[in-house]
Amino acid sequence: MTDTLFAQEAEQGCLGAMLINAQAAARAFSVLESADDFVPEAHQVIFAAMLAIYQRNQPIDIITVTNELRARGKLEVAGNAGYIVALTTKPATAAHVLRYANIIAERALQRQLMAIGEELASKAATESQVAPLLDGISDRLFALRASSTVSERSAPMSQVVEGFYDWQWEVMAQPRQITGARLGIGSIDDRVGGFADWEIVLIKGEEKFGKTRLLRHSLLSTASLGMPVLVYVLEGNLTRWLQGCVAWLANVPAKLLDRGGQAAQTEQQQQRIADAMSKLPSLPVKVACNLRTVQAIQADILASWYSAKEKPVAVYIDYLQLLTAPQAGNRVEQIKAALEMMLAVNARTGMPIITASQVNKAEMTFYSSEAQHAASLVFQIERGPAGGQASSEQVRMSNEVRLLNTHKRYGPMLRPTELRAEWAEGRFYDIASEYDDGTSDAVRF
């Protein structure tokens, strides 16, 4: 049986099941959205008639479909009533229809990809500018990907919960544990359970309050455990960012990596720096520092996701305000476009997007309020007075991180978490301390 013949039989089985079972029709419409998904014109006009009847909330059966085709002047194209009756004799049931519909959708996707490929080959031979051609093809490919994985139609609850119960029982049966990427602060990770089940994780704070340090601490804590991550460095240059990574891995102040810093290093620090520089290239991290637009970052994330043998567990974007959307008219629209991209990427891949948002008192900020509304988990850094004994190599600051639960998964907002920063290294450490009501731990970094 050839691949084409199998698709033809799938089309017949799908249409036949839709004619004899209302539930089968509803399931098919959740996957198939256009008559163009079918190959023979007869099947196209039959499906179009069924869709029109379905949208009028009328029953689909041999009589209603035949009458609809007759009213459209398409009954002969459909093979007359005899062919429609013959479709109902195919060995198909409501249980089978989703498998048939997915086969049809897959073949339709293949045909569209072939058409795009042929168009690309034709234009590539004649166009003088390649970049616009790539942009246009990329947009069509991502639109194709979205339409192949996301249905915008409503569906019965009986269909929506298919597969959900098995997942839910499995989740509840598992012991509580930290899964996916983590913040890298044990007491908070224990409470949150890791970032695997979140959509957007937002770290917000004023300028120079440590957002990048916290992002870097999170991604390095995750990658050091062997979990792949994607990182988009939008702020500053890559050299400085890598210096911060080496300082974190070596547990030394970043200034020891500047020009002349070697003279101030102890032998132990020299060894730790050498070990860190040896370890850094082996971390499962993919980094981009030259991407700025929402479209370019989305394209890179999806390309990395679909091509990776071991899927990344999180995407880090440092930071939200520096993302641009050329089609947006102002900063409000640009931030909204960035957030929409992040949610769309999460919906397709399941990867949480971990990013930062700047807040300042001058513009009490659209950035944080809009981003906080979209985020599923929000941390806010607030600075307190300097504290502790500052050595010549380390500057210590006292900060607070408020864990804001925008989805209320844990009930009331957790109390502020007390922090102390090994600021030059950007490392975070725990201390064991609880409030009287047990709502939060105190941690030190």
Helices and strands as residue ranges (DSSP letters): H 3-20, H 22-31, G 35-37, H 41-55, H 62-72, H 80-87, H 94-124, H 130-149, H 157-160, H 164-173, H 186-192, E 200-205, H 211-223, E 229-233, H 238-250, G 254-257, G 261-264, H 267-279, G 280-282, E 285-288, H 294-307, E 314-318, G 320-322, H 331-349, E 353-358, H 366-374, E 377-383, E 396-404, E 417-422, E 429-434, E 441-444
